[in-house]
Amino acid sequence: METNYIGIGNMINFSLIREVIQNYQELIDDLSEKIGSVDYISNKTNLLALNATIEAIHASDLLASFEQIVGNNLLIQAKLLAKILEYDPDIIYTDGAKFAKEIGIEEFYVTDGNGNIEFTNHASKKGTRISTPALLRVVDSPDAEVVLPATASAVGDIQYKVAAASRIDKPGLIQFSSHFIKPSGQEAIDGFGVIAQETKRLADLSKDISEEVNLQTKGMIDKITELNTLSENFDETEDVKAQARKLREGLKELREYFKNLLSPLSDLVSIAKQTSLLGVSASIEAAHSTNEKQDFDNLLNTHMVIEAKLMSMVVERMPDKSFDQIVKLTEYTGVAEVWVTDSRGVVEHTNREGGQGFAFQNDGQTGAFMAILSNPNTIVTQPPAHRDIDGAVYKYVGVARRDKHGICQIGNPSRLYGDSTAKGFSEVSKQIKALGEQSKALTTEMEEMIREMDMKAKIAIDTLARA
């Protein structure tokens, strides 16, 4: 090992100083690679958090639309009953409770032109007058309709929704009411959304701090290159003390870079720990979130079964089941499609151009509905799916015809739902936690590297001070 004698009467091992400075060059390469990895993780976390925020908003919008779906379907049901009354006004003299039970209706009221209830499934309300001003306006306005905002129940998350349409057969209104449960996952989804936003904020902050680290690192690299040049060009025949002083001052400046790096690196470690903890919190919220896909489909099933049964009653009473009349029926009620078959599953009545004569098959999308022909008590519901005819997404429900042996199927445009919120959020939570752990490991290593480099610089400075 080369030994250099520096100063008068002072001997130091200068090759050790040179080795320290040269070793810095190798460490810098490793440090730069780690900084790049932290940047990559920050970008990936940012994108993940952004997508998670969007998904949380979509899930929240979907759950919030429960009320709108209930209101729209109650209005369809009121209009279907209006058509039944148009064809068979004497139905108001039948047992309202029995009628509601058979169809699955929770609550309905039919009034005269003064708002007095004539037909209902609540016997105690018969003969009383509707008092809600918004509903009374429907009584006074032919072709009017109204959907009232939901009101909260005193128990849990139960909501009460009311919709009404004017009668066709004579002045009056038809009101349908239903309770529905506010989706239990909304609070968890809101919580997940907050976590996603906070994760994005931390990722943005990490990116900003990484830029500061990059800036300090570039200055540090320049200083190390300068020191490396000084150490390699050290000439013991020249002014040794002056050269040692230059190296010492350069190393002191280098230590300032180390000091300036340790603070943001410490911040990056803290951010990484927080990100990892957010991943754990997100997992908890994900576990509490609801499967909105199933909840939504169950809600549609409940209301569309009622509508299919009411439609079957309308078809039973229609004196004219021509194509034009079926089209007018669907346009008035808001039901998108009607398919009424004979005992073989061949369509007799529909509002779809060219649909008459279409034969239901025992397999494919129509297969499940063929079971109705074997057992008239069968009710068939299908989740939203691309239909074979044109690829459009529809949801179909079917019941038995009342006027003769056959199927009465209704369909409405729908949307395909992705995996459940809980499943999707759970996967995102794992990724957030994993990215946080990776970032923490990298930044901790970087912090340790800088501390080690600083310690060696201090030793070198103390050594050079003896020159």
C-alpha positions, 0 to 999 in steps of 0.5 A, a space after each residue: 500500500 502506498 504511503 504518503 508523508 504529508 506536512 512537517 513531522 506528520 505522517 498520514 496514509 493518503 492512499 486511504 483518503 484516495 480510496 474513500 473518494 474513489 469508493 464514493 464514485 461507486 456508491 453514487 452509481 448505486 444511489 442514483 439507481 435507487 433514486 430512479 427506483 423510488 421515482 418509479 414507485 412514486 409514479 406507479 403509486 400515483 397512477 394506482 391511487 388515481 385509478 382507485 379514486 376514480 373507481 371509488 367515485 364510480 362505485 359511489 355513483 352506482 350506490 347513490 343511483 339506488 334511489 333513482 332506480 327505485 323511483 324510476 321503477 315505481 313510476 313504471 309500476 304506477 303506469 302499468 296499473 294505470 293501463 290495467 285500470 283503463 282496461 278494467 276499472 272494476 278492479 278497484 272493487 277487488 281485495 287490494 291486499 290480495 292484489 298487492 301480495 300476488 304481484 309483490 307490491 309493498 304499498 300502493 294507493 289509487 285515488 279519485 279526482 279529489 284525492 280520496 283513496 279508492 283502492 289500496 292494500 292498506 285497508 285503514 287508508 281507504 276513504 282517506 285523502 292524500 295530503 301531500 301537495 306534490 301528489 295532489 298536483 298529479 290528481 289535477 293534471 292529466 298525464 302528470 307524474 312525480 317522483 318524490 325525494 326519498 325520506 329516511 327511516 328512523 331505523 338504520 339505513 332504510 329509505 322510503 320512496 314514493 312515485 305517482 302518475 295520473 289515472 287514465 280511466 278517470 281523474 285521480 292518481 296512482 301512487 306506488 311506495 317502497 322502502 329500500 335499504 341504503 347501500 351499506 358499503 357507501 361509508 366504506 367506499 367513501 373511506 376508501 376514496 379518502 385513503 386513495 386521495 391521501 395516497 395520491 397526495 403522498 405519491 405527489 409529495 414523494 415525487 417532489 422530494 425525489 426531485 430535490 434529492 436528484 438536485 442535491 445528488 447532482 451537486 454531490 456528484 460534481 463535488 465528488 468528481 472534483 475531489 477525485 481529480 484532486 486526489 488522483 493529481 496529488 503531488 507530494 513534491 508540491 505544496 502538500 499542505 495546500 493540497 490537503 487543505 483543498 481536499 479537506 475543504 472539498 470534503 466539508 462541502 461534500 458533507 453539506 450535500 450529505 446533510 442536505 440529502 439526509 433530511 429529504 431522505 428521512 421524509 421519504 422514509 416517513 412517506 413510505 411508512 405512511 403509504 404502507 399504513 394507508 394500504 392496511 387502512 384501505 384493506 380494512 375499508 375494502 373488507 367493509 365495502 359492499 358487493 354493489 354488483 349483487 346488491 344492484 341486481 337484487 334491487 332490479 330483480 325485485 322491481 322488474 318482477 313486479 313489472 313483469 307480473 303487472 305487464 302480464 295483467 295488462 296483456 291479459 286485459 288488452 282488447 287489442 294486442 296489435 304491434 302498434 298498441 304494444 309499442 304505445 304501451 311500452 312508450 307510455 309505461 317506460 318498459 323498453 321491451 316486451 316479449 309475449 310467447 305462446 305455449 311453444 315459446 314462439 313470440 306472439 306480441 312484442 314491441 320489437 320490429 320483426 320480433 313476432 315469430 321469434 322462437 325461444 330456445 331451450 339453450 342460450 339466453 332464452 333457455 332459462 325462460 322456457 322453464 316457465 312453460 313447464 311451471 307457470 309459477 316459475 319466475 326467471 331473472 337474469 343479470 345484465 348481459 350482452 344479448 345475442 340479437 345485437 350485443 346491447 346490454 339488457 336485463 330480462 325478467 320473465 313470468 307466466 302469461 295470465 290470459 293463456 299458456 305462455 311467457 311474458 318477458 320484459 327487458 330494460 337496457 342496463 350496464 355490465 358491472 365489474 368485479 365487486 367493490 370489495 374484491 377490487 379495493 382489496 387488490 388495490 390495498 395490497 398493491 398500495 401496501 407493497 409499494 409503500 414497503 418497497 419505497 421504505 426499504 429503498 429509502 432506508 438503504 439510501 439513508 444508511 448509505 449517505 450516513 456511511 459516506 458522511 462518516 467516512 468523509 468526517 474521518 478523512 477530514 480529521 485525517 487531513 487536518 493533521 497534515 
